[in-house]
């Protein structure tokens, strides 16, 4: 597709007020799903993150890495097991989670951001006491929940113009969506973006074009009762609700399968996916 000069000008003009709005503010992006597996999507996300950072927006990247964990587990003969969407984590699985997320995935993302001329630093929950956790349930093994966050670790990185890249792992395995939401609230982020493999919340699950663009907190219970918010979307919405209740201005569930979806959400009038806010 060829873009003429007038279209380029319109795109830049549309982006300007959003750059001004977000300048100097913190946006937390939870990175996962297809955008981590498809090389072209991965490159697009990293270039988006670097561009936003260079525009003066303070980006904090929280990532998962489930497929990579499953690959290593299969190689050593451990069958992945999930209970209510959470990975059952025995001691051997925990070693793999730490190795894959804190080691390979985290450092690969830092390296990729550097390749796009970004300035990034890799962190896990153990670094600087970033995350304090406790066991969530004995039924889930070493799956944990966050009890305390040390925001100084992240703020120090941001003050020095680094993009913190966070693997939500301590001596427990932490759900990345949950970690991103709690981190966003604790560090005073204005926006939380969850990248998923869905267009957003759909009014009709069989129609990918039936995206509900805006949801207020008081609308969430009824949408759950109607079955509009269901299945794997429920925990993601719950994370967004928690973040907004704790002071994050808005949260977005976007389709990570769309190239440059982060830029489309933050810097265009239409945006992409579903936005959850407290109310108007």
DOGU-232963 format. One record per residue (C-alpha): residue in three letters; x, y, z. Coordinates in pm, 1 decimal. Example, Ala and Ser with C-alpha at 12.3 -4.5 7.8 and 13.67 -1.06 7.14 Angstrom:
<residuo ALA | xx 1230.0 | yy -450.0 | zz 780.0>
<residuo SER | xx 1367.0 | yy -106.0 | zz 714.0>
//
This chain:
<residuo UNK | xx 0.0 | yy 0.0 | zz 0.0>
<residuo UNK | xx 131.2 | yy 345.1 | zz -96.9>
<residuo UNK | xx 63.1 | yy 636.1 | zz 137.2>
<residuo UNK | xx 64.1 | yy 982.5 | zz -17.7>
<residuo UNK | xx 206.9 | yy 1287.8 | zz 153.5>
<residuo UNK | xx -134.5 | yy 1420.9 | zz 261.1>
<residuo UNK | xx -212.9 | yy 1090.7 | zz 433.5>
<residuo UNK | xx 123.4 | yy 1093.5 | zz 608.3>
<residuo UNK | xx 55.0 | yy 1446.7 | zz 732.8>
<residuo UNK | xx -289.6 | yy 1349.2 | zz 861.3>
<residuo UNK | xx -145.6 | yy 1050.6 | zz 1046.1>
<residuo UNK | xx 119.0 | yy 1264.6 | zz 1215.5>
<residuo UNK | xx -131.3 | yy 1536.5 | zz 1304.2>
<residuo UNK | xx -364.0 | yy 1277.9 | zz 1457.3>
<residuo UNK | xx -80.7 | yy 1135.3 | zz 1666.5>
<residuo UNK | xx 44.6 | yy 1470.1 | zz 1800.9>
<residuo UNK | xx -222.4 | yy 1536.5 | zz 2069.3>
<residuo UNK | xx -186.4 | yy 1181.1 | zz 2199.5>
<residuo UNK | xx 191.2 | yy 1216.2 | zz 2223.1>
<residuo UNK | xx 134.9 | yy 1538.4 | zz 2416.3>
<residuo UNK | xx -122.0 | yy 1367.3 | zz 2641.6>
<residuo UNK | xx 105.3 | yy 1076.4 | zz 2729.7>
<residuo UNK | xx 437.1 | yy 1264.9 | zz 2736.3>
<residuo UNK | xx 620.4 | yy 1194.5 | zz 3063.0>
<residuo UNK | xx 352.7 | yy 950.8 | zz 3180.5>
<residuo UNK | xx 374.4 | yy 576.2 | zz 3242.3>
<residuo UNK | xx 204.6 | yy 315.1 | zz 3025.3>
<residuo UNK | xx 228.1 | yy -54.7 | zz 3115.3>
<residuo UNK | xx 208.0 | yy -302.5 | zz 2827.1>
<residuo UNK | xx 153.0 | yy -671.9 | zz 2892.3>
<residuo UNK | xx 310.6 | yy -856.1 | zz 2601.0>
<residuo UNK | xx 209.9 | yy -1211.2 | zz 2514.5>
<residuo UNK | xx 20.5 | yy -1441.1 | zz 2278.4>
<residuo UNK | xx 76.3 | yy -1453.0 | zz 1902.7>
<residuo UNK | xx 275.2 | yy -1130.5 | zz 1912.2>
<residuo UNK | xx 550.7 | yy -1323.1 | zz 2091.7>
<residuo UNK | xx 555.2 | yy -1609.3 | zz 1841.7>
<residuo UNK | xx 528.9 | yy -1441.6 | zz 1501.4>
<residuo UNK | xx 861.4 | yy -1280.2 | zz 1411.7>
<residuo UNK | xx 713.2 | yy -991.9 | zz 1210.2>
<residuo UNK | xx 465.9 | yy -912.6 | zz 1490.9>
<residuo UNK | xx 744.2 | yy -928.5 | zz 1747.3>
<residuo UNK | xx 951.1 | yy -680.2 | zz 1546.8>
<residuo UNK | xx 647.8 | yy -450.0 | zz 1512.1>
<residuo UNK | xx 579.7 | yy -449.7 | zz 1886.5>
<residuo UNK | xx 939.9 | yy -375.4 | zz 1975.6>
<residuo UNK | xx 961.2 | yy -91.8 | zz 1723.5>
<residuo UNK | xx 635.9 | yy 50.3 | zz 1865.3>
<residuo UNK | xx 776.0 | yy 39.0 | zz 2218.4>
<residuo UNK | xx 1097.0 | yy 214.7 | zz 2115.1>
<residuo UNK | xx 908.1 | yy 480.9 | zz 1918.3>
<residuo UNK | xx 680.8 | yy 557.3 | zz 2213.2>
<residuo UNK | xx 980.8 | yy 574.3 | zz 2444.5>
<residuo UNK | xx 1158.8 | yy 817.7 | zz 2212.6>
<residuo UNK | xx 842.2 | yy 1031.0 | zz 2214.0>
<residuo UNK | xx 881.8 | yy 1071.4 | zz 2589.6>
<residuo UNK | xx 626.1 | yy 810.5 | zz 2696.8>
<residuo UNK | xx 751.3 | yy 589.9 | zz 2981.9>
<residuo UNK | xx 682.1 | yy 231.9 | zz 2877.0>
<residuo UNK | xx 699.8 | yy -62.3 | zz 3116.2>
<residuo UNK | xx 686.2 | yy -399.9 | zz 2940.6>
<residuo UNK | xx 559.3 | yy -702.5 | zz 3135.5>
<residuo UNK | xx 579.8 | yy -1031.3 | zz 2947.9>
<residuo UNK | xx 469.6 | yy -1391.4 | zz 2959.8>
<residuo UNK | xx 616.9 | yy -1683.9 | zz 2768.7>
<residuo UNK | xx 389.3 | yy -1984.6 | zz 2801.7>
<residuo UNK | xx 464.9 | yy -2149.3 | zz 2465.4>
<residuo UNK | xx 839.5 | yy -2135.9 | zz 2526.3>
<residuo UNK | xx 789.7 | yy -2292.2 | zz 2870.2>
<residuo UNK | xx 577.2 | yy -2569.9 | zz 2718.4>
<residuo UNK | xx 847.3 | yy -2642.8 | zz 2461.2>
<residuo UNK | xx 1114.9 | yy -2696.9 | zz 2724.8>
<residuo UNK | xx 882.5 | yy -2897.4 | zz 2948.7>
<residuo UNK | xx 799.8 | yy -3132.5 | zz 2661.5>
<residuo UNK | xx 1169.5 | yy -3184.3 | zz 2594.7>
<residuo UNK | xx 1224.3 | yy -3303.3 | zz 2951.1>
<residuo UNK | xx 909.0 | yy -3513.1 | zz 2957.6>
<residuo UNK | xx 678.9 | yy -3297.8 | zz 3171.7>
<residuo UNK | xx 322.3 | yy -3261.0 | zz 3051.7>
<residuo UNK | xx 189.1 | yy -2906.3 | zz 3107.9>
<residuo UNK | xx -108.9 | yy -2900.8 | zz 3344.0>
<residuo UNK | xx -353.2 | yy -2613.9 | zz 3389.0>
<residuo UNK | xx -614.8 | yy -2559.8 | zz 3658.8>
<residuo UNK | xx -870.7 | yy -2284.3 | zz 3591.9>
<residuo UNK | xx -634.1 | yy -2130.3 | zz 3340.5>
<residuo UNK | xx -332.4 | yy -2126.3 | zz 3573.8>
<residuo UNK | xx -27.6 | yy -2343.6 | zz 3517.6>
<residuo UNK | xx 23.3 | yy -2607.4 | zz 3787.3>
<residuo UNK | xx 383.6 | yy -2547.5 | zz 3891.7>
<residuo UNK | xx 584.4 | yy -2819.8 | zz 4060.9>
<residuo UNK | xx 946.1 | yy -2760.0 | zz 4166.8>
<residuo UNK | xx 1088.0 | yy -2888.5 | zz 3838.0>
<residuo UNK | xx 842.6 | yy -2678.2 | zz 3638.3>
<residuo UNK | xx 936.3 | yy -2375.7 | zz 3849.1>
<residuo UNK | xx 1301.0 | yy -2421.5 | zz 3753.3>
<residuo UNK | xx 1199.2 | yy -2421.1 | zz 3386.5>
<residuo UNK | xx 978.5 | yy -2113.7 | zz 3432.4>
<residuo UNK | xx 1264.6 | yy -1919.9 | zz 3590.6>
<residuo UNK | xx 1512.0 | yy -2034.7 | zz 3327.5>
<residuo UNK | xx 1288.1 | yy -1957.6 | zz 3030.0>
<residuo UNK | xx 1116.2 | yy -1636.3 | zz 3141.7>
<residuo UNK | xx 1393.6 | yy -1470.0 | zz 3343.4>
<residuo UNK | xx 1667.0 | yy -1598.5 | zz 3116.4>
<residuo UNK | xx 1591.8 | yy -1659.0 | zz 2751.9>
<residuo UNK | xx 1265.8 | yy -1470.1 | zz 2689.8>
<residuo UNK | xx 1350.0 | yy -1165.2 | zz 2899.6>
<residuo UNK | xx 1698.9 | yy -1121.5 | zz 2759.5>
<residuo UNK | xx 1585.0 | yy -1185.8 | zz 2402.2>
<residuo UNK | xx 1333.5 | yy -901.2 | zz 2437.3>
<residuo UNK | xx 1595.6 | yy -667.7 | zz 2581.8>
<residuo UNK | xx 1827.5 | yy -753.6 | zz 2293.5>
<residuo UNK | xx 1549.3 | yy -696.1 | zz 2041.2>
<residuo UNK | xx 1469.5 | yy -354.2 | zz 2186.5>
<residuo UNK | xx 1838.4 | yy -268.0 | zz 2167.2>
<residuo UNK | xx 1840.8 | yy -374.1 | zz 1800.8>
<residuo UNK | xx 1571.5 | yy -110.3 | zz 1741.1>
<residuo UNK | xx 1795.8 | yy 148.7 | zz 1910.2>
<residuo UNK | xx 1599.1 | yy 138.3 | zz 2233.2>
<residuo UNK | xx 1741.9 | yy 145.7 | zz 2584.5>
<residuo UNK | xx 1608.7 | yy -146.0 | zz 2786.9>
<residuo UNK | xx 1685.9 | yy -332.8 | zz 3106.4>
<residuo UNK | xx 1565.0 | yy -681.0 | zz 3195.5>
<residuo UNK | xx 1417.3 | yy -747.0 | zz 3539.3>
<residuo UNK | xx 1241.6 | yy -1029.9 | zz 3718.5>
<residuo UNK | xx 1042.9 | yy -1019.5 | zz 4039.3>
<residuo UNK | xx 1348.3 | yy -1115.1 | zz 4244.0>
<residuo UNK | xx 1562.8 | yy -823.5 | zz 4122.7>
<residuo UNK | xx 1586.1 | yy -551.6 | zz 4386.3>
<residuo UNK | xx 1296.9 | yy -712.0 | zz 4572.0>
<residuo UNK | xx 1066.4 | yy -591.9 | zz 4295.6>
<residuo UNK | xx 788.8 | yy -839.9 | zz 4379.4>
<residuo UNK | xx 708.5 | yy -1005.2 | zz 4710.6>
<residuo UNK | xx 484.8 | yy -1310.0 | zz 4669.3>
<residuo UNK | xx 319.5 | yy -1594.2 | zz 4856.3>
<residuo UNK | xx 172.9 | yy -1924.5 | zz 4746.2>
<residuo UNK | xx -171.2 | yy -1879.9 | zz 4595.4>
<residuo UNK | xx -299.6 | yy -2232.7 | zz 4656.8>
<residuo UNK | xx -150.1 | yy -2568.6 | zz 4742.3>
<residuo UNK | xx -354.4 | yy -2715.9 | zz 4456.2>
<residuo UNK | xx -152.4 | yy -2505.6 | zz 4211.1>
<residuo UNK | xx 190.6 | yy -2582.4 | zz 4353.2>
<residuo UNK | xx 434.7 | yy -2292.0 | zz 4327.2>
<residuo UNK | xx 190.9 | yy -2050.9 | zz 4162.9>
<residuo UNK | xx 198.4 | yy -1727.7 | zz 4363.7>
<residuo UNK | xx 17.4 | yy -1404.0 | zz 4424.0>
<residuo UNK | xx 178.7 | yy -1065.6 | zz 4475.4>
<residuo UNK | xx 175.4 | yy -931.3 | zz 4830.5>
<residuo UNK | xx 399.0 | yy -628.3 | zz 4781.4>
<residuo UNK | xx 562.3 | yy -433.1 | zz 4498.7>
<residuo UNK | xx 876.5 | yy -221.7 | zz 4529.3>
<residuo UNK | xx 808.4 | yy 57.6 | zz 4276.1>
<residuo UNK | xx 1149.8 | yy 216.9 | zz 4333.1>
<residuo UNK | xx 1313.9 | yy -46.7 | zz 4112.5>
<residuo UNK | xx 1094.9 | yy 47.6 | zz 3816.3>
<residuo UNK | xx 1103.0 | yy 422.9 | zz 3881.0>
<residuo UNK | xx 1483.4 | yy 419.9 | zz 3895.6>
<residuo UNK | xx 1495.7 | yy 250.2 | zz 3555.6>
<residuo UNK | xx 1247.7 | yy 498.6 | zz 3406.9>
<residuo UNK | xx 1434.3 | yy 799.3 | zz 3551.9>
<residuo UNK | xx 1742.8 | yy 679.3 | zz 3366.5>
<residuo UNK | xx 1542.0 | yy 644.4 | zz 3042.2>
<residuo UNK | xx 1541.9 | yy 266.5 | zz 3041.7>
<residuo UNK | xx 1247.1 | yy 56.8 | zz 2926.6>
<residuo UNK | xx 1196.7 | yy -194.4 | zz 3210.0>
<residuo UNK | xx 1124.8 | yy -542.3 | zz 3070.0>
<residuo UNK | xx 974.6 | yy -746.2 | zz 3352.4>
<residuo UNK | xx 940.3 | yy -1123.3 | zz 3385.5>
<residuo UNK | xx 676.9 | yy -1171.5 | zz 3661.2>
<residuo UNK | xx 864.9 | yy -1449.1 | zz 3837.1>
<residuo UNK | xx 999.4 | yy -1482.9 | zz 4191.9>
<residuo UNK | xx 1031.5 | yy -1816.7 | zz 4365.0>
<residuo UNK | xx 668.9 | yy -1839.6 | zz 4251.6>
<residuo UNK | xx 513.3 | yy -1838.2 | zz 3906.1>
<residuo UNK | xx 292.1 | yy -1527.6 | zz 3866.7>
<residuo UNK | xx 20.0 | yy -1473.2 | zz 3607.4>
<residuo UNK | xx 150.0 | yy -1200.1 | zz 3375.4>
<residuo UNK | xx -186.8 | yy -1022.8 | zz 3329.2>
<residuo UNK | xx -235.9 | yy -1002.5 | zz 3704.9>
<residuo UNK | xx 120.1 | yy -881.7 | zz 3758.8>
<residuo UNK | xx 87.2 | yy -614.0 | zz 3489.2>
<residuo UNK | xx -235.3 | yy -482.2 | zz 3643.9>
<residuo UNK | xx -92.1 | yy -464.0 | zz 3994.0>
<residuo UNK | xx 233.8 | yy -308.7 | zz 3875.3>
<residuo UNK | xx 43.2 | yy -47.4 | zz 3672.8>
<residuo UNK | xx -158.1 | yy 54.8 | zz 3978.5>
<residuo UNK | xx 143.2 | yy 62.2 | zz 4210.7>
<residuo UNK | xx 368.6 | yy 275.7 | zz 3988.7>
<residuo UNK | xx 102.3 | yy 530.7 | zz 3893.5>
<residuo UNK | xx 54.1 | yy 431.0 | zz 3529.9>
<residuo UNK | xx -214.2 | yy 616.7 | zz 3334.5>
<residuo UNK | xx -282.1 | yy 324.6 | zz 3103.3>
<residuo UNK | xx -258.3 | yy -54.5 | zz 3105.4>
<residuo UNK | xx -259.2 | yy -239.3 | zz 2773.8>
<residuo UNK | xx -313.3 | yy -615.7 | zz 2763.3>
<residuo UNK | xx -213.1 | yy -772.7 | zz 2432.0>
<residuo UNK | xx -425.1 | yy -1079.3 | zz 2353.8>
<residuo UNK | xx -517.5 | yy -1311.8 | zz 2067.2>
<residuo UNK | xx -868.9 | yy -1165.9 | zz 2045.6>
<residuo UNK | xx -1005.3 | yy -846.2 | zz 1887.4>
<residuo UNK | xx -1134.9 | yy -732.3 | zz 2225.7>
<residuo UNK | xx -1465.4 | yy -792.1 | zz 2402.7>
<residuo UNK | xx -1716.1 | yy -901.1 | zz 2138.2>
<residuo UNK | xx -2089.7 | yy -840.7 | zz 2162.8>
<residuo UNK | xx -2132.4 | yy -1144.5 | zz 1935.9>
<residuo UNK | xx -1850.4 | yy -1396.3 | zz 1974.4>
<residuo UNK | xx -1912.3 | yy -1526.3 | zz 1621.3>
<residuo UNK | xx -1865.7 | yy -1178.0 | zz 1473.6>
<residuo UNK | xx -1511.5 | yy -1039.8 | zz 1511.7>
<residuo UNK | xx -1635.7 | yy -698.0 | zz 1400.5>
<residuo UNK | xx -1876.7 | yy -665.4 | zz 1696.8>
<residuo UNK | xx -1613.6 | yy -514.8 | zz 1926.4>
<residuo UNK | xx -1741.6 | yy -323.5 | zz 2224.9>
<residuo UNK | xx -1513.9 | yy -21.1 | zz 2216.0>
<residuo UNK | xx -1581.9 | yy 118.3 | zz 2562.9>
<residuo UNK | xx -1690.3 | yy -46.1 | zz 2888.6>
<residuo UNK | xx -1749.0 | yy 131.9 | zz 3219.1>
<residuo UNK | xx -1685.9 | yy -51.2 | zz 3544.1>
<residuo UNK | xx -2053.3 | yy -56.2 | zz 3639.4>
<residuo UNK | xx -2133.5 | yy -234.2 | zz 3310.9>
<residuo UNK | xx -1902.0 | yy -529.1 | zz 3373.7>
<residuo UNK | xx -2130.6 | yy -738.7 | zz 3599.8>
<residuo UNK | xx -2420.2 | yy -726.8 | zz 3353.2>
<residuo UNK | xx -2194.8 | yy -814.6 | zz 3058.6>
<residuo UNK | xx -2077.6 | yy -1117.5 | zz 3256.5>
<residuo UNK | xx -2437.8 | yy -1215.4 | zz 3335.1>
<residuo UNK | xx -2524.5 | yy -1189.9 | zz 2965.1>
<residuo UNK | xx -2229.3 | yy -1410.3 | zz 2871.4>
<residuo UNK | xx -2070.7 | yy -1132.2 | zz 2665.5>
<residuo UNK | xx -1768.3 | yy -1143.5 | zz 2894.6>
<residuo UNK | xx -1695.2 | yy -1513.0 | zz 2933.6>
<residuo UNK | xx -1422.9 | yy -1779.9 | zz 2928.8>
<residuo UNK | xx -1067.1 | yy -1656.4 | zz 2907.7>
<residuo UNK | xx -1180.4 | yy -1295.7 | zz 2877.4>
<residuo UNK | xx -1309.8 | yy -1292.9 | zz 3236.6>
<residuo UNK | xx -969.2 | yy -1290.4 | zz 3413.3>
<residuo UNK | xx -839.1 | yy -1026.1 | zz 3170.3>
<residuo UNK | xx -1136.2 | yy -800.1 | zz 3238.1>
<residuo UNK | xx -1096.3 | yy -861.5 | zz 3611.9>
<residuo UNK | xx -734.7 | yy -744.4 | zz 3586.7>
<residuo UNK | xx -847.1 | yy -429.5 | zz 3406.7>
<residuo UNK | xx -1118.9 | yy -364.8 | zz 3664.2>
<residuo UNK | xx -869.2 | yy -397.4 | zz 3950.0>
<residuo UNK | xx -624.9 | yy -160.5 | zz 3780.9>
<residuo UNK | xx -890.7 | yy 105.3 | zz 3719.2>
<residuo UNK | xx -1029.0 | yy 76.9 | zz 4072.5>
<residuo UNK | xx -677.3 | yy 133.1 | zz 4202.5>
<residuo UNK | xx -624.2 | yy 452.0 | zz 4002.8>
<residuo UNK | xx -515.3 | yy 360.0 | zz 3649.3>
<residuo UNK | xx -708.1 | yy 601.1 | zz 3424.9>
<residuo UNK | xx -790.2 | yy 349.7 | zz 3153.4>
<residuo UNK | xx -710.9 | yy -0.8 | zz 3042.8>
<residuo UNK | xx -719.8 | yy -158.7 | zz 2699.6>
<residuo UNK | xx -751.9 | yy -513.3 | zz 2571.9>
<residuo UNK | xx -609.9 | yy -516.5 | zz 2219.4>
<residuo UNK | xx -544.0 | yy -770.1 | zz 1945.9>
<residuo UNK | xx -172.2 | yy -843.8 | zz 1939.5>
<residuo UNK | xx -216.6 | yy -1020.1 | zz 1604.5>
<residuo UNK | xx -262.0 | yy -680.5 | zz 1437.5>
<residuo UNK | xx 70.4 | yy -522.3 | zz 1340.1>
<residuo UNK | xx 145.2 | yy -203.4 | zz 1537.0>
<residuo UNK | xx -167.8 | yy -246.2 | zz 1749.9>
<residuo UNK | xx 1.4 | yy -63.9 | zz 2039.9>
<residuo UNK | xx 56.0 | yy 247.4 | zz 1827.0>
<residuo UNK | xx -296.6 | yy 225.3 | zz 1689.2>
<residuo UNK | xx -436.2 | yy 217.6 | zz 2040.7>
<residuo UNK | xx -229.3 | yy 495.3 | zz 2190.7>
<residuo UNK | xx -183.0 | yy 738.4 | zz 1903.1>
<residuo UNK | xx -499.7 | yy 727.7 | zz 1687.8>
<residuo UNK | xx -855.9 | yy 851.7 | zz 1733.0>
<residuo UNK | xx -1022.2 | yy 516.4 | zz 1667.4>
<residuo UNK | xx -782.2 | yy 301.1 | zz 1866.6>
<residuo UNK | xx -824.8 | yy -74.5 | zz 1862.9>
<residuo UNK | xx -983.8 | yy -331.4 | zz 2090.4>
<residuo UNK | xx -1182.1 | yy -258.9 | zz 2407.8>
<residuo UNK | xx -1119.9 | yy 18.3 | zz 2659.8>
<residuo UNK | xx -1229.0 | yy -22.0 | zz 3022.7>
<residuo UNK | xx -1269.2 | yy 295.3 | zz 3228.3>
<residuo UNK | xx -1421.0 | yy 395.5 | zz 3561.0>
<residuo UNK | xx -1700.3 | yy 600.5 | zz 3406.6>
<residuo UNK | xx -1777.9 | yy 931.1 | zz 3247.8>
//
